[in-house]
Amino acid sequence: MNNKKYDGALYDGPYVETLKEIITNTVAQYPDRTAYMYKDVHKEPFKGITYKEFDAQRRGLGTELLGMGLKGSKIAVAGENSHRWALSYFTVVTGVGVIVPIDKNLPIGEIENLLRRADVELLFISHKMVDSVLPCLDEVETLKYIVIMDPPNVDFSKYEDNPRVLLQSELIQKGKRKLREGHHEYEDAEVKSGDLSTILFTSGTTGLAKGVMLSHQNLAQNVFNMSKYFHIPEGERVLSVLPIHHAYEMSCTIMTSFYQGATAVICEGLKHIQSNFLEAECSVMLGVPLVFENMHRKIWKQAEKSGSLSKLQRGIAMSKKLNLQNHPRTTRKMFESIHKLFGKKHYMFIAGGAAIDPSVIDDFEAMGFPMFQGYGMTECAPIIAMNTDRYRKSAAAGKPMPGTEVRIVDKDENGIGEVICKGPSVMMGYYNDPENTAKTLQDGWLYTGDYGYFDEDGFLYITGRKKNVIVTKGGKNIFPEEVEYYLLLDNRIQEVIVYGKHDDVKDDLICTAIIYPDYKALSEQGITEDEDVYRVLREIVDKANEQMPPYKRVKRIEVRDKEFVKTTTLKIKRFEDVNYEYKFDDRSIHSGRRV
């Protein structure tokens, strides 16, 4: 926890109910500030585009889209993170129609399916994806055009003879000419708070993707209320790391940076997070737990490699004991070599998308890197609760967002129940899916499917997903995420999923752990043979079991030889590999040996 005295005051910001208000307010207030920093070519210096320049491109592109007869249409966008992706998004929602962000990593068949399901008429696409999606023009009945989000110095001449393949840059120039000729239909377009702005297909870890319908109010109010809890230092830079099609990255990084007049720096990829953060002198970064856990792991491994592990351990322990996280000059000096990796501008790391190990946050805080986590889901645009930059608890999801009411229903004896919420950011429903809409939205309340509880200070804690809970015949509820936490305390386990497997002898569900070990770490300890790997994993599981009541203990382990399948936001798809053949498991082990 940040122990600084906090009086509960909130940050001020302009009230907004539409995405168009966010754009026009910021452009008017900060026309010459840099909106985006980006690289078209790796190793080149970062380029910049100001808010005024970005808005001129938006108005030109939007004017031409209306000239093409696309008013009120569904328009999709897919590709790697870029300011051109953001331009496509903001152009569509501020006067053309409805945007449909699509995961660029989906198989082409699934992209076709989503284009068809959303009745898409135009697709903005990365230049790297053009050839793979061209068949969609023939396969998707509603699709009229593909527009390439074209960077400079790339040859697109092979598409010149296809009148249905267009370039974003040329559409912008055509629209600017029309603006000079007096065509102001786009600029004058009325956008209402209740209008549908976005259809976001969930990247959920189970089941068929559902099209979440978000209104202008849903998104604008989420950004507005989020900004009451967290303020980006004036004019500073935020590193955009996660896939931009995801609600978390789009709302919390791209939209919030725009609303607060900050600069969004487009990261070159996960391998370049640290170098881009340093090079662009960033202050803030949002990421999923795996991003920060990997950073945390590398810091410890580097300390071990350099012979300074004990020094790092002592320093972190001292910082925690003396609450030195509230004294940045001291921690910068104590952990100078680590601070050099991220520069002098660091202000806050923010974790979301899934629960993070609180000890990772505690360690970063102790080293002088302020950090907190938040909680939400696409269906709430997405933030439901979050910590603040002035008052936070490392293990908590945070406090409910201003304007959002959160309750716990169907509580058990420990006060744990399903988290439900109501407020201006709760979705309109699922696109063309009244059945699932009725299940998820009841009397204005969003039933999240997550279990959690409140502490005495009003902080929300999430204990696990309702779908994942293991219910024994004795009526005991086992939250797999809790058990996984104890197993992951040992760094020789890289990934793990806990689930309930039926045991014929007991005629009940038993706690089973599917483990992907850190084979490199085991190898460094001389552990390479299968039977030795199993023995070590069994010892780790036994040690973890000692920290849990008997009904939660892992009774069986299954071992993988490759990582779990993940979503593009790096969350494990818990039920993806149902037919995966494990390298070995408890059924094939006798006295610690394979048979």
Salt bridges, closest charged atoms under 4 A:
ASP32 OD1 - LYS52 NZ 3.36
ASP40 OD2 - LYS47 NZ 3.35
ASP40 OD1 - ARG84 NH1 2.97
ASP55 OD1 - ARG58 NE 2.81
ASP55 OD2 - ARG59 NE 3.21
GLU64 OE1 - LYS178 NZ 3.11
ASP103 OD2 - HIS245 NE2 3.96
GLU121 OE1 - LYS144 NZ 2.98
ASP131 OD2 - LYS158 NZ 3.17
GLU141 OE1 - ARG116 NE 3.55
GLU185 OE2 - HIS183 ND1 3.73
GLU187 OE2 - ARG59 NH1 2.98
GLU187 OE1 - HIS184 ND1 2.62
GLU234 OE2 - ARG33 NH2 2.77
GLU234 OE1 - HIS231 NE2 3.82
GLU236 OE2 - LYS345 NZ 3.38
GLU268 OE2 - LYS39 NZ 3.40
GLU268 OE1 - HIS42 ND1 2.53
GLU279 OE1 - LYS39 NZ 2.98
ASP363 OD2 - HIS296 NE2 2.77
ASP363 OD1 - LYS320 NZ 2.75
GLU365 OE2 - ARG392 NE 2.78
ASP389 OD1 - ARG390 NE 3.98
GLU405 OE2 - ARG407 NH2 3.00
GLU418 OE1 - LYS466 NZ 3.07
GLU435 OE2 - LYS439 NZ 3.84
ASP450 OD1 - ARG465 NH1 2.92
ASP455 OD2 - LYS393 NZ 2.76
ASP457 OD2 - LYS393 NZ 2.65
GLU482 OE1 - LYS552 NZ 2.92
GLU484 OE2 - ARG574 NH2 2.60
ASP490 OD2 - ARG492 NH2 2.85
GLU495 OE2 - LYS566 NZ 2.64
ASP504 OD1 - HIS502 ND1 3.35
ASP507 OD2 - LYS473 NZ 3.14
ASP507 OD1 - HIS502 NE2 3.09
ASP518 OD2 - LYS301 NZ 3.92
ASP530 OD1 - LYS583 NZ 3.30
ASP530 OD2 - ARG594 NH1 2.76
GLU531 OE2 - ARG593 NH1 3.81
ASP532 OD1 - ARG535 NH2 3.80
GLU539 OE2 - ARG535 NH1 3.44
ASP542 OD1 - ARG538 NE 3.57
GLU558 OE2 - LYS501 NZ 3.82
GLU558 OE2 - ARG556 NE 3.37
GLU563 OE1 - LYS566 NZ 2.95
ASP577 OD2 - ARG560 NH2 2.85
ASP585 OD2 - ARG556 NH2 3.98
ASP585 OD2 - ARG587 NH2 3.13
ASP586 OD2 - ARG538 NH1 3.41
